[in-house]
């Protein structure tokens, strides 16, 4: 008997040693591929937290680098840390897809990509990116590049940065010098131009060259998406975007979209649709017939163009009897109430989403208050009214796509878990787009001004967070109560400023 137990002990030890020696990959051999490696555009909630929640609503988990490797407002990300982290992550067998923001990987984040100094070594970064693509094997890999507006350009488009002969000539000269590594010509141009204009032209020219290089070297399993940040139709940024479009015309697996921050959410929806061979259908409803051809603030395309390209990007299609209705709300105090609109179009179990683009940087208070008063939380399946029209429209397209996916889930527990995260996402949209952006943000900025604080450079963030919690609380309590009346239990919601500024907040719902 002693010999038998001794044999068993030796056997167990041998198995343990063998297990210890087994590689990390072998340990994960039979793990389901439910993870997505994710390098975010930046660390704002719209680019990271909200993408994570929407991914969980689709049954996916995002693998993200440590926060100290990523950007933090004006502090750029650490490209070396991100590169090394990716090398150890893209080969994991439990990863089904990889999303990489080239702005973060190459420049250190969206804000960092607005300074040409952060793109000087872009050729070295592109070589690293090609290495990561090689290591990823045949996994689905999606690259996202945002062509950034450069502060304070957005507010001076009609004066300094418009498309004219002089600016176009500057742009072409700088682009040629960068492509040829002609530092002598670049230095000469720099000395002959105002510093802000040189930075601007250098940034947009570098972005065109970076994106041309990436687009021309794509493997079949790699998709490349290029977004256009806030702009106007006659800006030099729009000129460079059109220049790039001409240069890469005909390349496969390349998408060019208006917008920026929402593209990561749309990419999660795209992955879910591709992996499950889904093609969600949409019907676009405009409030007035002429709305579709309108050019809204901060956009380089019509409402129709923007909406249709986003539906196409996630793998959707337009149908008259579609599963998803996307309602484009453009007019404040519109004569037809939202309850009547929902009743008119949501007649056969469709999902109904509202893209609230009646104003920028916040939802239409009258519209949202009617949704809440009539307790339409579960009738209006998706809502978004934040920042620019592209941001709002793209978010609703992604939301409805994920909702369609959840609707088809047969397992009760999986369905309930995914639906919980989906409702957490919708709660954030009302709390952020309506409560903060349309009501509380003005209160907070007035508080900062009256106390001598800079709302764009909070040196007293902890104090600001406490005041924010106090001012948000009654509105969040009201919203949680309405969700409860609609059968959705939310126990609480933490709120803070993610960066040292008051433009956006981070809201973390505590689900039951």
C-alpha positions in Angstrom: 0.0 0.0 0.0 2.9 2.4 0.9 4.5 1.6 -2.4 1.2 2.4 -4.2 0.8 5.8 -2.5 4.5 6.5 -3.2 3.8 5.7 -6.9 0.8 8.0 -6.9 2.8 10.9 -5.3 5.6 10.5 -7.8 3.0 10.5 -10.6 1.3 13.7 -9.3 4.6 15.5 -8.9 5.6 14.4 -12.5 2.3 15.7 -13.8 2.7 19.0 -11.9 6.2 19.5 -13.2 5.0 18.8 -16.7 2.1 21.3 -16.2 4.5 23.9 -15.0 6.7 23.4 -18.0 3.8 23.6 -20.4 3.8 26.9 -22.3 1.3 29.7 -21.7 -0.2 28.9 -25.1 -0.7 25.2 -24.3 -2.6 26.2 -21.1 -5.0 28.2 -23.2 -5.4 25.7 -26.0 -9.0 25.0 -25.3 -10.1 28.5 -24.2 -12.9 30.0 -26.3 -11.8 32.9 -28.5 -13.8 35.6 -26.8 -11.1 38.3 -26.3 -10.1 41.3 -28.3 -6.7 42.9 -28.0 -7.4 46.7 -27.9 -5.1 49.7 -28.2 -7.5 52.6 -27.7 -7.4 56.0 -29.4 -7.0 57.6 -25.9 -8.1 57.0 -22.4 -11.3 59.1 -22.4 -14.4 57.0 -21.5 -15.8 57.3 -25.1 -12.6 55.7 -26.4 -12.0 53.1 -23.7 -14.6 52.4 -20.9 -17.6 52.7 -23.2 -16.0 50.5 -25.8 -15.3 47.9 -23.1 -18.9 47.9 -21.9 -20.3 47.6 -25.4 -17.9 44.7 -26.1 -19.1 42.9 -22.9 -22.7 43.4 -24.2 -21.6 41.5 -27.2 -20.0 38.7 -25.1 -16.4 39.9 -25.7 -13.7 41.0 -23.3 -11.1 43.6 -24.2 -7.5 43.1 -23.4 -6.0 46.6 -22.8 -2.4 47.6 -22.0 -1.7 48.9 -18.4 -3.0 52.4 -17.9 0.5 53.8 -17.3 1.4 52.7 -20.9 -1.4 54.8 -22.3 -1.9 58.6 -22.7 -3.4 60.8 -20.0 -4.8 64.0 -21.4 -1.7 66.0 -22.5 0.7 63.3 -21.4 1.4 61.0 -24.4 1.4 57.3 -24.2 4.5 55.2 -23.9 5.0 53.6 -27.4 7.7 51.2 -26.2 5.5 49.8 -23.5 2.6 49.4 -25.9 4.8 47.7 -28.5 6.2 45.3 -26.0 2.8 44.5 -24.5 1.4 43.8 -28.0 4.2 41.4 -28.8 3.1 39.3 -25.8 -0.6 39.6 -26.4 -1.4 39.2 -30.1 -0.4 35.6 -30.2 -2.7 34.5 -27.4 -4.9 31.6 -28.6 -8.0 33.1 -26.7 -7.8 36.2 -28.9 -10.1 36.3 -31.9 -9.4 39.9 -33.1 -7.0 42.8 -32.6 -7.9 46.5 -32.7 -5.0 49.0 -32.8 -5.3 52.8 -32.9 -2.4 54.0 -34.9 -2.6 57.4 -33.3 -1.9 55.8 -29.9 0.7 53.3 -31.3 2.6 55.9 -33.4 2.0 59.2 -31.7 0.9 58.5 -28.2 -2.8 59.3 -28.5 -5.2 61.6 -30.3 -4.0 64.8 -28.6 -0.4 63.8 -29.1 -1.0 63.2 -32.8 -1.8 66.9 -33.2 1.8 67.8 -32.7 4.2 67.0 -35.5 7.0 66.4 -33.1 5.4 63.1 -32.1 5.4 61.8 -35.7 9.0 62.5 -36.6 10.0 58.8 -36.1 6.8 57.5 -37.8 8.8 55.2 -40.2 10.3 53.3 -37.3 6.9 53.0 -35.7 5.5 51.6 -39.0 8.2 48.9 -39.0 7.1 48.0 -35.5 3.5 47.9 -36.6 4.4 45.6 -39.5 6.1 43.3 -37.0 2.9 43.2 -34.8 0.8 42.4 -37.9 3.2 39.5 -38.7 3.0 38.2 -35.1 -0.8 38.2 -35.2 -0.8 35.5 -37.8 -4.2 35.1 -39.5 -6.2 36.7 -36.7 -8.7 39.4 -37.7 -6.7 42.7 -37.2 -8.3 46.1 -37.5 -6.3 49.3 -37.6 -7.9 52.6 -36.9 -6.2 55.9 -37.9 -7.8 59.3 -37.1 -6.8 62.3 -39.2 -6.8 64.9 -36.4 -7.9 68.5 -36.3 -5.1 70.6 -34.8 -6.0 73.1 -32.0 -7.0 75.9 -32.4 -7.7 75.2 -36.0 -11.3 74.2 -35.5 -12.3 77.6 -34.5 -10.4 79.5 -37.2 -11.3 77.5 -40.3 -12.7 80.5 -42.1 -9.6 82.6 -41.7 -6.2 80.9 -41.5 -6.6 77.3 -42.4 -8.9 77.3 -45.4 -8.2 75.8 -48.8 -6.4 78.4 -50.8 -3.5 78.5 -53.2 -0.9 79.5 -50.6 -1.9 76.8 -48.0 -2.2 74.1 -50.7 1.3 75.0 -51.9 2.6 74.8 -48.3 1.0 71.5 -47.8 2.4 70.0 -51.0 5.9 71.2 -50.2 5.9 69.9 -46.7 4.4 66.5 -47.7 7.2 66.1 -50.4 10.0 67.1 -48.0 8.7 64.6 -45.3 8.4 61.8 -47.8 12.0 62.4 -49.0 13.4 63.0 -45.5 14.5 66.4 -46.7 15.3 68.0 -43.4 17.0 71.0 -45.1 13.8 72.0 -47.0 11.6 71.4 -43.9 13.8 73.7 -41.8 13.6 76.3 -44.5 9.8 76.1 -44.6 9.6 76.2 -40.8 11.6 79.4 -40.7 9.4 81.0 -43.4 6.0 80.1 -41.8 4.3 80.9 -38.5 5.0 78.0 -36.1 1.3 77.1 -35.7 0.8 76.9 -39.5 4.0 74.8 -39.9 2.8 72.4 -37.2 -0.7 72.1 -38.8 0.6 71.4 -42.3 3.3 69.0 -41.0 0.6 67.0 -39.0 -1.9 66.6 -41.8 0.9 65.8 -44.4 2.5 63.3 -42.1 -0.9 61.6 -41.5 -1.5 61.3 -45.2 1.9 59.7 -45.7 1.5 57.3 -42.7 -1.9 56.2 -43.9 -0.7 55.8 -47.5 2.1 53.5 -46.3 -0.3 51.4 -44.1 -2.9 51.1 -46.8 -0.4 49.9 -49.4 0.9 47.1 -47.2 -2.2 45.4 -45.9 -2.5 41.6 -45.5 -5.8 40.0 -46.4 -6.8 39.6 -42.8 -6.2 43.3 -42.0 -8.8 46.0 -42.2 -7.7 49.7 -42.2 -10.1 52.4 -41.2 -9.4 56.1 -41.5 -11.5 58.6 -39.6 -11.8 62.3 -40.2 -11.8 64.3 -37.0 -13.8 67.5 -36.5 -13.6 69.7 -39.6 -15.4 71.8 -42.1 -15.9 71.4 -45.9 -13.3 73.9 -46.9 -10.6 73.2 -44.3 -7.1 72.1 -45.2 -7.7 68.9 -43.1 -10.6 68.1 -45.5 -8.2 68.8 -48.4 -5.6 66.4 -47.0 -8.4 63.8 -46.4 -9.5 64.0 -50.0 -5.9 63.9 -51.2 -5.4 60.7 -49.2 -8.7 59.3 -50.7 -7.3 59.8 -54.2 -3.9 58.3 -53.3 -5.4 55.0 -51.9 -8.3 54.6 -54.3 -8.7 51.0 -55.2 -7.0 49.5 -52.2 -8.9 46.6 -50.6 -10.0 46.4 -47.0 -9.7 50.2 -46.5 -12.6 52.3 -45.1 -12.7 56.1 -45.0 -15.2 57.5 -42.5 -16.3 60.9 -41.1 -15.8 61.0 -37.3 -13.3 59.7 -34.8 -14.3 58.8 -31.2 -17.2 56.5 -32.2 -15.2 54.3 -34.6 -13.9 52.0 -31.9 -17.4 51.1 -30.8 -18.4 50.6 -34.4 -15.4 48.3 -34.9 -16.5 46.1 -32.0 -19.9 45.8 -33.7 -18.1 45.0 -37.0 -16.2 42.2 -35.4 -19.3 40.6 -33.9 -21.0 40.7 -37.2 -18.1 39.2 -39.2 -17.4 36.5 -36.6 -21.1 35.5 -36.6 -21.8 36.0 -40.3 -24.5 38.7 -39.5 -25.7 41.6 -41.6 -28.0 43.8 -39.5 -30.6 45.7 -41.4 -31.4 49.4 -40.9 -34.1 51.8 -41.9 -33.1 55.5 -41.7 -35.8 57.9 -40.8 -35.3 61.6 -41.2 -37.5 64.2 -39.5 -37.8 66.2 -42.7 -37.2 65.3 -46.3 -34.3 67.7 -46.8 -32.4 66.6 -43.7 -30.4 63.9 -45.4 -28.6 66.4 -47.6 -27.7 68.8 -44.7 -24.1 69.6 -43.7 -24.0 69.9 -39.9 -21.4 71.6 -37.8 -17.9 70.0 -37.5 -18.6 67.6 -40.4 -17.1 67.1 -43.9 -20.1 65.2 -45.3 -23.9 65.2 -45.5 -26.0 63.5 -42.9 -27.0 60.8 -45.4 -23.4 60.1 -46.4 -22.3 59.9 -42.8 -25.1 57.5 -41.8 -24.9 55.2 -44.8 -21.1 54.8 -44.6 -21.3 53.8 -40.9 -24.0 51.2 -41.6 -21.9 49.8 -44.4 -18.7 49.8 -42.2 -20.2 47.5 -39.5 -21.5 45.2 -42.2 -25.1 46.3 -42.2 -27.6 47.0 -45.0 -30.5 49.3 -45.6 -34.0 47.8 -45.9 -37.5 49.2 -45.7 -38.7 46.5 -43.3 -35.4 46.5 -41.3 -34.8 45.1 -37.9 -33.3 48.4 -36.7 -34.8 51.9 -37.1 -32.4 54.8 -36.8 -34.2 58.1 -36.3 -32.1 61.2 -37.1 -33.4 63.9 -34.7 -32.2 67.3 -36.2 -34.8 69.8 -35.1 -35.5 71.1 -31.6 -39.2 71.3 -30.7 -40.1 69.1 -33.6 -43.8 69.0 -34.1 -44.2 65.2 -33.9 -43.5 63.9 -30.4 -41.0 61.1 -29.9 -43.7 58.8 -28.4 -45.7 59.1 -31.7 -42.6 58.5 -33.8 -41.8 55.3 -31.9 -45.4 54.1 -32.2 -45.3 54.9 -35.9 -42.1 53.0 -36.8 -41.7 50.3 -34.1 -44.5 48.2 -35.2 -43.1 44.7 -35.7 -40.6 44.2 -32.8 -37.9 46.3 -34.4 -35.2 48.0 -32.4 -35.5 51.8 -32.4 -32.6 54.2 -32.0 -32.4 57.9 -31.8 -29.3 59.8 -33.1 -29.8 63.2 -31.5 -27.9 65.7 -33.7 -30.2 68.7 -33.0 -27.2 70.4 -31.3 -23.5 69.6 -30.7 -21.8 68.7 -27.4 -25.0 67.5 -25.7 -28.4 66.1 -26.2 -31.6 68.0 -26.9 -33.1 68.5 -23.4 -36.7 68.6 -24.6 -36.4 65.4 -26.5 -34.7 63.4 -23.7 -37.1 64.8 -21.1 -40.0 63.5 -23.1 -38.3 60.0 -23.5 -37.9 59.9 -19.7 -41.3 61.3 -18.8 -43.0 58.8 -21.0 -40.7 56.0 -19.7 -39.6 55.0 -23.1 -36.3 53.5 -22.0 -37.1 50.1 -23.3 -38.9 51.4 -26.4 -36.1 53.6 -27.4 -33.5 50.9 -27.6 -30.5 53.1 -28.4 -29.9 56.8 -27.8 -26.9 59.0 -28.4 -26.5 62.8 -28.4 -22.9 63.6 -27.6 -20.3 65.8 -29.3 -20.5 65.8 -33.1 -23.2 64.4 -35.5 -20.7 61.6 -36.6 -20.1 60.7 -33.0 -23.8 60.4 -32.2 -24.9 58.6 -35.4 -22.0 56.1 -35.3 -22.7 55.3 -31.7 -26.4 54.5 -32.4 -25.4 52.4 -35.4 -23.1 50.4 -33.2 -25.6 50.1 -30.3 -28.4 48.8 -32.6 -26.0 46.3 -34.2 -25.1 44.9 -30.8 -28.7 44.9 -29.7 -29.6 42.8 -32.8 -26.9 40.4 -31.8 -28.2 40.1 -28.2 -31.8 39.6 -29.4 -30.7 36.4 -31.1 -29.0 34.8 -28.1 -30.8 31.6 -27.0 -29.0 30.9 -23.7 -31.0 32.6 -21.0 -28.0 33.4 -18.7 -25.9 34.7 -21.5 -28.8 36.8 -22.7 -29.3 38.3 -19.3 -25.6 39.0 -18.7 -25.2 40.7 -22.1 -28.4 42.7 -21.7 -27.2 44.0 -18.3 -24.1 45.5 -19.9 -26.2 46.9 -22.8 -28.5 48.7 -20.3 -25.4 50.0 -18.5 -24.3 51.5 -21.8 -27.7 53.2 -22.5 -27.7 54.5 -18.9 -24.3 56.2 -19.6 -25.6 57.8 -22.7 -28.5 59.5 -20.9 -26.3 60.4 -17.9 -23.5 61.8 -20.0 -25.2 63.3 -23.1 -28.3 64.7 -21.3 -27.5 65.2 -17.6 -23.9 66.3 -17.8 -23.4 67.8 -21.3 -26.7 69.6 -21.4 -27.2 70.5 -17.8 -24.4 70.0 -15.3 -21.4 71.0 -17.4 -22.4 74.6 -17.4 -22.9 74.5 -13.7 -19.4 73.0 -13.2 -17.8 75.5 -15.5 -19.5 78.4 -13.7 -18.3 76.9 -10.4 -14.7 76.7 -11.7 -14.8 80.3 -13.0 -16.3 81.7 -9.8 -13.5 80.0 -7.8 -10.7 81.0 -10.1 -10.1 77.5 -11.6 -9.3 76.7 -15.2 -11.9 74.2 -16.5 -9.4 72.9 -19.1 -6.6 72.5 -16.6 -7.9 71.3 -13.3 -5.2 71.6 -10.6 -7.8 70.7 -8.0 -9.3 67.6 -9.6 -10.3 65.9 -6.4 -12.3 68.9 -5.2 -13.9 69.2 -8.6 -14.9 65.5 -8.5 -16.6 66.0 -5.2 -18.6 69.0 -6.5 -19.4 67.0 -9.6 -20.8 64.1 -7.6 -23.0 66.6 -5.6 -24.4 68.3 -8.7 -25.0 65.0 -10.6 -26.6 63.1 -7.7 -30.2 64.4 -8.0 -30.3 63.8 -11.7 -28.7 60.4 -11.5 -31.2 59.4 -8.8 -34.0 60.5 -11.0 -32.6 58.5 -14.0 -32.1 55.4 -11.8 -35.7 55.7 -10.7 -37.0 55.8 -14.2 -34.9 52.8 -15.2 -36.3 50.9 -12.2 -39.9 51.8 -13.3 -38.9 50.2 -16.7 -37.7 47.0 -14.9 -34.0 47.8 -15.0 -32.2 47.8 -11.6 -29.2 50.1 -11.3 -27.9 50.3 -7.7 -25.8 53.4 -8.1 -23.4 55.2 -10.4 -19.9 56.5 -9.7 -18.9 59.7 -11.4 -15.6 61.6 -11.9 -13.5 63.5 -14.3 -11.3 61.1 -16.2 -8.8 63.9 -17.2 -7.9 67.2 -15.6 -10.6 69.0 -17.5 -14.3 69.5 -17.5 -15.2 68.6 -21.1 -16.2 65.0 -20.3 -17.0 62.8 -17.4 -16.7 59.1 -16.6 -19.9 57.4 -15.3 -19.7 53.9 -13.9 -23.2 52.4 -13.4 -23.4 49.7 -10.6 -25.7 47.1 -12.0 -27.8 44.7 -9.8 
